């Protein structure tokens, strides 16, 4: 199967599975591009994800970066259309139905059931990215400190990014 077709199939499927936001599909995206197709290493995937998160725009900017890394500009275009097209069309259809049945009691049950599933998928994404980037004890300590600060503190994420960058710089200078 050609690379562009593989990119299209992977991201079209992931597009339809992204319940609760794009980050919920990160573990499967990483598995496909790293373990199944061997298009990049786990560290390269994490670096692309970090770059995408640092850039302004949607949180799924990692998709065009993966496509570009794998197949250049055509990969960027194919992966972007495949990821954002199907879910956008499905969202339009479902939104119309959701509004049509707004007074039905089953809507609350569906919403209640989707919450733990979404939380679990987001937690799996966080674990995957943390494992791929925490390649030594120092990086693991920075990751744990940032996670603890996010969970129990009220720090803005940009302060955590700055702290992690300074810690990494200090580690590079000292080490």
N, CA and C atoms as an extended XYZ file, in Angstrom:
525
Properties=species:S:1:pos:R:3:atomname:S:1:resname:S:1:resid:I:1 pbc="F F F"
N         0.855       -1.179        0.000 N   UNK     1
C         0.000        0.000        0.000 CA  UNK     1
C         0.894        1.233        0.000 C   UNK     1
N         0.545        2.224       -0.797 N   UNK     2
C         1.327        3.438       -0.869 CA  UNK     2
C         1.276        4.241        0.424 C   UNK     2
N         2.306        5.001        0.644 N   UNK     3
C         2.405        5.791        1.870 CA  UNK     3
C         1.262        6.784        2.006 C   UNK     3
N         0.914        7.476        0.925 N   UNK     4
C        -0.169        8.464        0.999 CA  UNK     4
C        -1.515        7.800        1.298 C   UNK     4
N        -1.736        6.638        0.700 N   UNK     5
C        -2.986        5.912        0.982 CA  UNK     5
C        -3.000        5.461        2.433 C   UNK     5
N        -1.870        4.973        2.923 N   UNK     6
C        -1.785        4.557        4.332 CA  UNK     6
C        -2.049        5.740        5.253 C   UNK     6
N        -1.459        6.898        4.954 N   UNK     7
C        -1.718        8.101        5.765 CA  UNK     7
C        -3.203        8.451        5.748 C   UNK     7
N        -3.809        8.416        4.570 N   UNK     8
C        -5.228        8.759        4.446 CA  UNK     8
C        -6.097        7.803        5.263 C   UNK     8
N        -5.832        6.513        5.168 N   UNK     9
C        -6.634        5.528        5.894 CA  UNK     9
C        -6.457        5.668        7.409 C   UNK     9
N        -5.224        5.843        7.850 N   UNK    10
C        -4.963        5.973        9.288 CA  UNK    10
C        -5.672        7.192        9.850 C   UNK    10
N        -5.482        8.339        9.215 N   UNK    11
C        -6.031        9.570        9.792 CA  UNK    11
C        -7.537        9.703        9.584 C   UNK    11
N        -8.092        9.100        8.548 N   UNK    12
C        -9.551        9.095        8.402 CA  UNK    12
C       -10.185        8.267        9.517 C   UNK    12
N        -9.587        7.119        9.803 N   UNK    13
C       -10.094        6.283       10.896 CA  UNK    13
C        -9.966        7.004       12.241 C   UNK    13
N        -8.791        7.565       12.500 N   UNK    14
C        -8.578        8.276       13.763 CA  UNK    14
C        -9.497        9.484       13.887 C   UNK    14
N        -9.809       10.102       12.763 N   UNK    15
C       -10.715       11.244       12.758 CA  UNK    15
C       -12.068       10.883       13.361 C   UNK    15
N       -12.522        9.690       13.045 N   UNK    16
C       -13.841        9.259       13.516 CA  UNK    16
C       -13.801        8.675       14.927 C   UNK    16
N       -12.607        8.452       15.463 N   UNK    17
C       -12.467        7.889       16.811 CA  UNK    17
C       -12.128        8.933       17.871 C   UNK    17
N       -11.964       10.173       17.493 N   UNK    18
C       -11.464       11.209       18.399 CA  UNK    18
C       -12.555       11.765       19.304 C   UNK    18
N       -13.100       10.929       20.179 N   UNK    19
C       -14.084       11.388       21.148 CA  UNK    19
C       -13.379       12.179       22.240 C   UNK    19
N       -13.894       13.354       22.558 N   UNK    20
C       -13.337       14.147       23.644 CA  UNK    20
C       -12.145       14.986       23.240 C   UNK    20
N       -11.900       15.114       21.959 N   UNK    21
C       -10.794       15.933       21.497 CA  UNK    21
C        -9.721       15.104       20.822 C   UNK    21
N        -8.895       15.782       20.084 N   UNK    22
C        -7.873       15.114       19.309 CA  UNK    22
C        -6.832       14.381       20.125 C   UNK    22
N        -6.525       14.884       21.304 N   UNK    23
C        -5.484       14.237       22.104 CA  UNK    23
C        -5.865       12.825       22.537 C   UNK    23
N        -7.124       12.487       22.471 N   UNK    24
C        -7.542       11.140       22.881 CA  UNK    24
C        -7.042       10.066       21.919 C   UNK    24
N        -6.690       10.445       20.705 N   UNK    25
C        -6.226        9.459       19.726 CA  UNK    25
C        -4.704        9.385       19.635 C   UNK    25
N        -4.005       10.162       20.443 N   UNK    26
C        -2.537       10.171       20.381 CA  UNK    26
C        -1.911        8.790       20.569 C   UNK    26
N        -2.355        7.988       21.543 N   UNK    27
C        -1.721        6.666       21.682 CA  UNK    27
C        -1.837        5.819       20.419 C   UNK    27
N        -3.001        5.819       19.806 N   UNK    28
C        -3.178        5.020       18.592 CA  UNK    28
C        -2.415        5.633       17.422 C   UNK    28
N        -2.398        6.962       17.332 N   UNK    29
C        -1.634        7.619       16.276 CA  UNK    29
C        -0.153        7.263       16.411 C   UNK    29
N         0.362        7.359       17.626 N   UNK    30
C         1.761        7.038       17.872 CA  UNK    30
C         2.050        5.574       17.553 C   UNK    30
N         1.155        4.682       17.957 N   UNK    31
C         1.341        3.262       17.684 CA  UNK    31
C         1.417        3.004       16.186 C   UNK    31
N         0.539        3.633       15.437 N   UNK    32
C         0.498        3.408       13.988 CA  UNK    32
C         1.747        3.943       13.292 C   UNK    32
N         2.132        5.185       13.593 N   UNK    33
C         3.246        5.778       12.844 CA  UNK    33
C         4.605        5.298       13.344 C   UNK    33
N         4.686        4.885       14.621 N   UNK    34
C         5.967        4.445       15.181 CA  UNK    34
C         6.106        2.934       15.118 C   UNK    34
N         5.157        2.219       15.689 N   UNK    35
C         5.304        0.770       15.834 CA  UNK    35
C         4.853       -0.025       14.609 C   UNK    35
N         3.777        0.413       13.970 N   UNK    36
C         3.254       -0.350       12.835 CA  UNK    36
C         4.016       -0.016       11.550 C   UNK    36
N         4.119        1.273       11.225 N   UNK    37
C         4.728        1.671        9.954 CA  UNK    37
C         6.206        2.051       10.066 C   UNK    37
N         6.693        2.263       11.273 N   UNK    38
C         8.109        2.617       11.496 CA  UNK    38
C         8.528        3.858       10.707 C   UNK    38
N         7.617        4.835       10.638 N   UNK    39
C         7.910        6.066        9.921 CA  UNK    39
C         8.786        7.013       10.742 C   UNK    39
N         8.812        6.823       12.061 N   UNK    40
C         9.613        7.658       12.954 CA  UNK    40
C         9.753        6.955       14.290 C   UNK    40
N        10.638        7.481       15.123 N   UNK    41
C        10.818        6.918       16.464 CA  UNK    41
C         9.805        7.549       17.426 C   UNK    41
N         9.660        6.957       18.598 N   UNK    42
C         8.766        7.514       19.617 CA  UNK    42
C         9.241        8.903       20.038 C   UNK    42
N        10.555        9.108       20.090 N   UNK    43
C        11.093       10.414       20.461 CA  UNK    43
C        10.790       11.454       19.384 C   UNK    43
N        10.881       11.062       18.121 N   UNK    44
C        10.544       11.991       17.038 CA  UNK    44
C         9.061       12.352       17.080 C   UNK    44
N         8.212       11.370       17.345 N   UNK    45
C         6.786       11.637       17.456 CA  UNK    45
C         6.521       12.619       18.598 C   UNK    45
N         7.150       12.391       19.746 N   UNK    46
C         6.968       13.280       20.895 CA  UNK    46
C         7.468       14.682       20.593 C   UNK    46
N         8.571       14.780       19.852 N   UNK    47
C         9.091       16.098       19.481 CA  UNK    47
C         8.113       16.827       18.561 C   UNK    47
N         7.531       16.112       17.603 N   UNK    48
C         6.528       16.728       16.727 CA  UNK    48
C         5.303       17.156       17.522 C   UNK    48
N         4.898       16.322       18.473 N   UNK    49
C         3.754       16.675       19.319 CA  UNK    49
C         4.057       17.925       20.135 C   UNK    49
N         5.249       17.993       20.713 N   UNK    50
C         5.631       19.170       21.510 CA  UNK    50
C         5.652       20.421       20.642 C   UNK    50
N         6.187       20.312       19.433 N   UNK    51
C         6.213       21.446       18.511 CA  UNK    51
C         4.797       21.886       18.173 C   UNK    51
N         3.916       20.928       17.926 N   UNK    52
C         2.528       21.251       17.593 CA  UNK    52
C         1.816       21.926       18.764 C   UNK    52
N         2.105       21.504       19.979 N   UNK    53
C         1.465       22.092       21.148 CA  UNK    53
C         1.987       23.491       21.430 C   UNK    53
N         3.234       23.749       21.080 N   UNK    54
C         3.815       25.068       21.313 CA  UNK    54
C         3.322       26.091       20.299 C   UNK    54
N         2.897       25.638       19.135 N   UNK    55
C         2.443       26.538       18.083 CA  UNK    55
C         0.993       26.955       18.328 C   UNK    55
N         0.639       28.159       17.932 N   UNK    56
C        -0.773       28.560       18.039 CA  UNK    56
C        -1.627       27.753       17.062 C   UNK    56
N        -2.875       27.602       17.404 N   UNK    57
C        -3.782       26.881       16.523 CA  UNK    57
C        -4.382       25.671       17.207 C   UNK    57
N        -5.043       24.834       16.438 N   UNK    58
C        -5.705       23.656       17.000 CA  UNK    58
C        -4.709       22.708       17.659 C   UNK    58
N        -5.189       21.948       18.640 N   UNK    59
C        -4.285       21.043       19.348 CA  UNK    59
C        -3.885       19.836       18.507 C   UNK    59
N        -4.432       19.673       17.347 N   UNK    60
C        -4.082       18.540       16.494 CA  UNK    60
C        -3.160       18.937       15.353 C   UNK    60
N        -2.391       19.993       15.542 N   UNK    61
C        -1.426       20.386       14.517 CA  UNK    61
C        -0.341       19.329       14.335 C   UNK    61
N        -0.295       18.343       15.228 N   UNK    62
C         0.665       17.254       15.079 CA  UNK    62
C         0.367       16.432       13.820 C   UNK    62
N        -0.878       16.391       13.411 N   UNK    63
C        -1.260       15.591       12.244 CA  UNK    63
C        -0.563       16.080       10.974 C   UNK    63
N        -0.663       17.383       10.632 N   UNK    64
C         0.073       17.823        9.442 CA  UNK    64
C         1.589       17.640        9.577 C   UNK    64
N         2.115       17.795       10.802 N   UNK    65
C         3.555       17.599       10.992 CA  UNK    65
C         3.956       16.146       10.740 C   UNK    65
N         3.142       15.211       11.202 N   UNK    66
C         3.422       13.797       10.937 CA  UNK    66
C         3.358       13.537        9.435 C   UNK    66
N         2.324       14.033        8.781 N   UNK    67
C         2.200       13.850        7.334 CA  UNK    67
C         3.381       14.427        6.581 C   UNK    67
N         3.827       15.604        6.977 N   UNK    68
C         4.972       16.241        6.339 CA  UNK    68
C         6.248       15.434        6.573 C   UNK    68
N         6.430       14.955        7.802 N   UNK    69
C         7.611       14.152        8.141 CA  UNK    69
C         7.656       12.866        7.308 C   UNK    69
N         6.501       12.271        7.098 N   UNK    70
C         6.428       10.980        6.408 CA  UNK    70
C         6.511       11.128        4.888 C   UNK    70
N         5.820       12.124        4.320 N   UNK    71
C         5.712       12.196        2.854 CA  UNK    71
C         5.761       13.615        2.299 C   UNK    71
N         6.387       14.533        3.016 N   UNK    72
C         6.532       15.890        2.493 CA  UNK    72
C         5.204       16.634        2.415 C   UNK    72
N         5.148       17.568        1.477 N   UNK    73
C         3.962       18.421        1.358 CA  UNK    73
C         2.708       17.627        1.009 C   UNK    73
N         2.831       16.617        0.168 N   UNK    74
C         1.650       15.808       -0.175 CA  UNK    74
C         1.169       15.028        1.052 C   UNK    74
N         2.091       14.569        1.892 N   UNK    75
C         1.710       13.890        3.132 CA  UNK    75
C         0.997       14.832        4.084 C   UNK    75
N         1.480       16.076        4.145 N   UNK    76
C         0.826       17.089        4.982 CA  UNK    76
C        -0.618       17.300        4.537 C   UNK    76
N        -0.823       17.452        3.236 N   UNK    77
C        -2.161       17.698        2.700 CA  UNK    77
C        -3.078       16.497        2.915 C   UNK    77
N        -2.602       15.307        2.595 N   UNK    78
C        -3.421       14.096        2.715 CA  UNK    78
C        -3.792       13.840        4.174 C   UNK    78
N        -2.808       13.900        5.070 N   UNK    79
C        -3.099       13.621        6.484 CA  UNK    79
C        -4.056       14.662        7.066 C   UNK    79
N        -3.892       15.918        6.684 N   UNK    80
C        -4.777       16.975        7.193 CA  UNK    80
C        -6.211       16.780        6.726 C   UNK    80
N        -6.387       16.543        5.426 N   UNK    81
C        -7.739       16.329        4.900 CA  UNK    81
C        -8.375       15.081        5.503 C   UNK    81
N        -7.590       14.026        5.647 N   UNK    82
C        -8.124       12.775        6.192 CA  UNK    82
C        -8.486       12.917        7.667 C   UNK    82
N        -7.724       13.686        8.421 N   UNK    83
C        -8.000       13.827        9.853 CA  UNK    83
C        -9.159       14.775       10.114 C   UNK    83
N        -9.200       15.898        9.418 N   UNK    84
C       -10.188       16.925        9.747 CA  UNK    84
C       -11.470       16.827        8.929 C   UNK    84
N       -11.441       16.190        7.765 N   UNK    85
C       -12.632       16.098        6.924 CA  UNK    85
C       -13.737       15.207        7.481 C   UNK    85
N       -13.462       13.916        7.700 N   UNK    86
C       -14.533       13.022        8.162 CA  UNK    86
C       -15.165       13.448        9.489 C   UNK    86
N       -14.354       13.857       10.443 N   UNK    87
C       -14.917       14.251       11.744 CA  UNK    87
C       -15.745       15.521       11.632 C   UNK    87
N       -15.358       16.426       10.745 N   UNK    88
C       -16.136       17.655       10.559 CA  UNK    88
C       -17.502       17.338        9.964 C   UNK    88
N       -17.526       16.461        8.964 N   UNK    89
C       -18.804       16.061        8.362 CA  UNK    89
C       -19.680       15.333        9.374 C   UNK    89
N       -19.100       14.404       10.119 N   UNK    90
C       -19.858       13.654       11.124 CA  UNK    90
C       -20.390       14.584       12.211 C   UNK    90
N       -19.582       15.543       12.622 N   UNK    91
C       -20.012       16.488       13.656 CA  UNK    91
C       -21.218       17.283       13.189 C   UNK    91
N       -21.202       17.710       11.945 N   UNK    92
C       -22.352       18.448       11.406 CA  UNK    92
C       -23.632       17.630       11.432 C   UNK    92
N       -23.538       16.386       11.034 N   UNK    93
C       -24.714       15.504       11.020 CA  UNK    93
C       -25.197       15.226       12.444 C   UNK    93
N       -24.267       14.863       13.332 N   UNK    94
C       -24.633       14.515       14.706 CA  UNK    94
C       -25.181       15.729       15.447 C   UNK    94
N       -24.625       16.906       15.201 N   UNK    95
C       -25.122       18.107       15.866 CA  UNK    95
C       -26.579       18.364       15.518 C   UNK    95
N       -26.927       18.160       14.255 N   UNK    96
C       -28.333       18.308       13.860 CA  UNK    96
C       -29.239       17.321       14.589 C   UNK    96
N       -28.802       16.063       14.686 N   UNK    97
C       -29.579       15.053       15.407 CA  UNK    97
C       -29.624       15.356       16.907 C   UNK    97
N       -28.495       15.807       17.447 N   UNK    98
C       -28.416       16.110       18.881 CA  UNK    98
C       -29.412       17.209       19.249 C   UNK    98
N       -29.507       18.215       18.413 N   UNK    99
C       -30.474       19.301       18.646 CA  UNK    99
C       -31.911       18.803       18.481 C   UNK    99
N       -32.105       17.940       17.518 N   UNK   100
C       -33.452       17.408       17.259 CA  UNK   100
C       -33.987       16.622       18.455 C   UNK   100
N       -33.108       15.893       19.126 N   UNK   101
C       -33.513       15.059       20.251 CA  UNK   101
C       -33.097       15.659       21.601 C   UNK   101
N       -33.042       16.983       21.685 N   UNK   102
C       -32.538       17.650       22.899 CA  UNK   102
C       -33.352       17.365       24.153 C   UNK   102
N       -34.606       17.006       24.030 N   UNK   103
C       -35.449       16.765       25.209 CA  UNK   103
C       -35.528       15.292       25.601 C   UNK   103
N       -34.794       14.450       24.948 N   UNK   104
C       -34.857       13.020       25.233 CA  UNK   104
C       -34.015       12.668       26.454 C   UNK   104
N       -34.505       11.793       27.325 N   UNK   105
C       -33.751       11.431       28.529 CA  UNK   105
C       -32.469       10.647       28.235 C   UNK   105
N       -32.392        9.938       27.128 N   UNK   106
C       -31.196        9.158       26.816 CA  UNK   106
C       -29.984       10.033       26.527 C   UNK   106
N       -30.222       11.309       26.195 N   UNK   107
C       -29.084       12.207       25.923 CA  UNK   107
C       -28.183       12.361       27.142 C   UNK   107
N       -28.794       12.524       28.311 N   UNK   108
C       -28.008       12.669       29.539 CA  UNK   108
C       -27.212       11.395       29.825 C   UNK   108
N       -27.813       10.239       29.574 N   UNK   109
C       -27.131        8.966       29.792 CA  UNK   109
C       -25.915        8.857       28.855 C   UNK   109
N       -26.087        9.223       27.603 N   UNK   110
C       -24.985        9.177       26.644 CA  UNK   110
C       -23.870       10.116       27.081 C   UNK   110
N       -24.219       11.339       27.460 N   UNK   111
C       -23.211       12.297       27.898 CA  UNK   111
C       -22.472       11.806       29.141 C   UNK   111
N       -23.198       11.231       30.083 N   UNK   112
C       -22.580       10.717       31.305 CA  UNK   112
C       -21.636        9.568       30.993 C   UNK   112
N       -21.981        8.729       30.049 N   UNK   113
C       -21.128        7.608       29.682 CA  UNK   113
C       -19.886        8.024       28.912 C   UNK   113
N       -19.971        9.105       28.164 N   UNK   114
C       -18.818        9.549       27.381 CA  UNK   114
C       -17.739       10.217       28.245 C   UNK   114
N       -18.108       10.769       29.395 N   UNK   115
C       -17.136       11.478       30.232 CA  UNK   115
C       -15.998       10.564       30.713 C   UNK   115
N       -16.269        9.419       31.377 N   UNK   116
C       -15.141        8.594       31.821 CA  UNK   116
C       -14.316        8.032       30.666 C   UNK   116
N       -14.958        7.744       29.551 N   UNK   117
C       -14.227        7.253       28.393 CA  UNK   117
C       -13.244        8.319       27.904 C   UNK   117
N       -13.697        9.546       27.835 N   UNK   118
C       -12.843       10.642       27.384 CA  UNK   118
C       -11.691       10.878       28.352 C   UNK   118
N       -11.973       10.865       29.646 N   UNK   119
C       -10.923       11.057       30.650 CA  UNK   119
C        -9.870        9.953       30.523 C   UNK   119
N       -10.301        8.728       30.343 N   UNK   120
C        -9.361        7.622       30.186 CA  UNK   120
C        -8.501        7.763       28.941 C   UNK   120
N        -9.096        8.182       27.840 N   UNK   121
C        -8.334        8.361       26.610 CA  UNK   121
C        -7.314        9.489       26.740 C   UNK   121
N        -7.702       10.586       27.393 N   UNK   122
C        -6.764       11.696       27.607 CA  UNK   122
C        -5.633       11.260       28.533 C   UNK   122
N        -5.949       10.502       29.587 N   UNK   123
C        -4.915       10.006       30.501 CA  UNK   123
C        -3.948        9.066       29.773 C   UNK   123
N        -4.462        8.234       28.885 N   UNK   124
C        -3.592        7.342       28.108 CA  UNK   124
C        -2.655        8.152       27.213 C   UNK   124
N        -3.168        9.224       26.638 N   UNK   125
C        -2.324       10.096       25.812 CA  UNK   125
C        -1.215       10.725       26.633 C   UNK   125
N        -1.560       11.206       27.820 N   UNK   126
C        -0.560       11.819       28.697 CA  UNK   126
C         0.515       10.799       29.086 C   UNK   126
N         0.102        9.590       29.401 N   UNK   127
C         1.061        8.544       29.784 CA  UNK   127
C         1.986        8.197       28.623 C   UNK   127
N         1.443        8.113       27.420 N   UNK   128
C         2.239        7.777       26.248 CA  UNK   128
C         3.294        8.843       25.968 C   UNK   128
N         2.887       10.096       25.938 N   UNK   129
C         3.823       11.183       25.653 CA  UNK   129
C         4.857       11.290       26.768 C   UNK   129
N         4.435       11.118       28.019 N   UNK   130
C         5.375       11.172       29.147 CA  UNK   130
C         6.411       10.068       29.056 C   UNK   130
N         5.974        8.867       28.740 N   UNK   131
C         6.913        7.737       28.646 CA  UNK   131
C         7.913        7.929       27.513 C   UNK   131
N         7.466        8.483       26.405 N   UNK   132
C         8.355        8.657       25.259 CA  UNK   132
C         9.368        9.782       25.469 C   UNK   132
N         9.004       10.783       26.277 N   UNK   133
C         9.900       11.927       26.449 CA  UNK   133
C        10.757       11.838       27.705 C   UNK   133
N        10.352       11.060       28.669 N   UNK   134
C        11.109       10.938       29.923 CA  UNK   134
C        12.154        9.842       29.781 C   UNK   134
N        13.186       10.127       29.014 N   UNK   135
C        14.177        9.112       28.678 CA  UNK   135
C        15.271        8.946       29.727 C   UNK   135
N        15.323        9.847       30.712 N   UNK   136
C        16.278        9.687       31.815 CA  UNK   136
C        15.639       10.197       33.102 C   UNK   136
N        16.338       10.032       34.203 N   UNK   137
C        15.787       10.379       35.515 CA  UNK   137
C        15.472       11.863       35.637 C   UNK   137
N        16.311       12.717       35.095 N   UNK   138
C        16.073       14.162       35.166 CA  UNK   138
C        14.816       14.571       34.430 C   UNK   138
N        14.636       14.041       33.217 N   UNK   139
C        13.430       14.359       32.448 CA  UNK   139
C        12.181       13.791       33.111 C   UNK   139
N        12.308       12.613       33.695 N   UNK   140
C        11.174       12.027       34.416 CA  UNK   140
C        10.794       12.901       35.612 C   UNK   140
N        11.788       13.435       36.314 N   UNK   141
C        11.511       14.310       37.458 CA  UNK   141
C        10.811       15.592       37.012 C   UNK   141
N        11.253       16.161       35.894 N   UNK   142
C        10.608       17.373       35.360 CA  UNK   142
C         9.163       17.064       34.976 C   UNK   142
N         8.950       15.918       34.329 N   UNK   143
C         7.601       15.519       33.921 CA  UNK   143
C         6.695       15.347       35.133 C   UNK   143
N         7.179       14.659       36.152 N   UNK   144
C         6.378       14.453       37.369 CA  UNK   144
C         6.088       15.769       38.077 C   UNK   144
N         7.083       16.649       38.157 N   UNK   145
C         6.871       17.954       38.809 CA  UNK   145
C         5.843       18.777       38.047 C   UNK   145
N         5.928       18.779       36.724 N   UNK   146
C         4.959       19.528       35.918 CA  UNK   146
C         3.554       18.940       36.062 C   UNK   146
N         3.450       17.615       36.060 N   UNK   147
C         2.139       16.973       36.223 CA  UNK   147
C         1.547       17.300       37.589 C   UNK   147
N         2.372       17.239       38.636 N   UNK   148
C         1.886       17.564       39.985 CA  UNK   148
C         1.448       19.018       40.062 C   UNK   148
N         2.219       19.915       39.464 N   UNK   149
C         1.847       21.332       39.481 CA  UNK   149
C         0.532       21.572       38.737 C   UNK   149
N         0.314       20.834       37.649 N   UNK   150
C        -0.949       20.982       36.900 CA  UNK   150
C        -2.133       20.425       37.682 C   UNK   150
N        -1.910       19.298       38.361 N   UNK   151
C        -3.006       18.661       39.088 CA  UNK   151
C        -3.378       19.391       40.370 C   UNK   151
N        -2.364       19.853       41.097 N   UNK   152
C        -2.644       20.403       42.420 CA  UNK   152
C        -2.368       21.896       42.550 C   UNK   152
N        -1.883       22.509       41.510 N   UNK   153
C        -1.588       23.937       41.578 CA  UNK   153
C        -2.474       24.715       40.630 C   UNK   153
N        -2.302       25.991       40.651 N   UNK   154
C        -3.084       26.845       39.756 CA  UNK   154
C        -2.154       27.619       38.818 C   UNK   154
N        -1.009       27.024       38.506 N   UNK   155
C        -0.059       27.660       37.615 CA  UNK   155
C        -0.556       27.600       36.173 C   UNK   155
N        -0.315       28.659       35.457 N   UNK   156
C        -0.636       28.674       34.033 CA  UNK   156
C         0.338       27.735       33.326 C   UNK   156
N        -0.107       26.985       32.327 N   UNK   157
C         0.785       26.046       31.632 CA  UNK   157
C         2.037       26.699       31.041 C   UNK   157
N         1.952       27.964       30.656 N   UNK   158
C         3.137       28.627       30.109 CA  UNK   158
C         4.249       28.739       31.148 C   UNK   158
N         3.886       28.913       32.425 N   UNK   159
C         4.906       28.949       33.489 CA  UNK   159
C         5.574       27.582       33.612 C   UNK   159
N         4.792       26.527       33.447 N   UNK   160
C         5.367       25.176       33.503 CA  UNK   160
C         6.295       24.924       32.316 C   UNK   160
N         5.906       25.395       31.145 N   UNK   161
C         6.773       25.273       29.981 CA  UNK   161
C         8.082       26.033       30.190 C   UNK   161
N         7.975       27.235       30.732 N   UNK   162
C         9.172       28.021       31.014 CA  UNK   162
C        10.053       27.312       32.037 C   UNK   162
N         9.441       26.776       33.100 N   UNK   163
C        10.198       26.047       34.117 CA  UNK   163
C        10.885       24.821       33.544 C   UNK   163
N        10.189       24.074       32.688 N   UNK   164
C        10.776       22.893       32.061 CA  UNK   164
C        11.927       23.287       31.127 C   UNK   164
N        11.742       24.377       30.369 N   UNK   165
C        12.816       24.834       29.494 CA  UNK   165
C        14.034       25.256       30.281 C   UNK   165
N        13.823       25.976       31.384 N   UNK   166
C        14.949       26.397       32.227 CA  UNK   166
C        15.635       25.209       32.875 C   UNK   166
N        14.851       24.237       33.328 N   UNK   167
C        15.445       23.031       33.914 CA  UNK   167
C        16.259       22.263       32.882 C   UNK   167
N        15.746       22.156       31.672 N   UNK   168
C        16.482       21.481       30.597 CA  UNK   168
C        17.757       22.231       30.230 C   UNK   168
N        17.674       23.554       30.193 N   UNK   169
C        18.871       24.358       29.925 CA  UNK   169
C        19.904       24.209       31.006 C   UNK   169
N        19.443       24.243       32.253 N   UNK   170
C        20.358       24.076       33.381 CA  UNK   170
C        21.024       22.685       33.334 C   UNK   170
N        20.216       21.666       33.004 N   UNK   171
C        20.769       20.317       32.893 CA  UNK   171
C        21.795       20.205       31.787 C   UNK   171
N        21.570       20.920       30.661 N   UNK   172
C        22.518       20.882       29.543 CA  UNK   172
C        23.814       21.603       29.904 C   UNK   172
N        23.699       22.695       30.661 N   UNK   173
C        24.889       23.460       31.058 CA  UNK   173
C        25.699       22.700       32.097 C   UNK   173
N        25.018       22.138       33.083 N   UNK   174
C        25.700       21.420       34.170 CA  UNK   174
C        26.249       20.092       33.673 C   UNK   174
N        25.444       19.380       32.867 N   UNK   175
C        25.826       18.032       32.417 CA  UNK   175
C        26.707       18.099       31.265 C   UNK   175
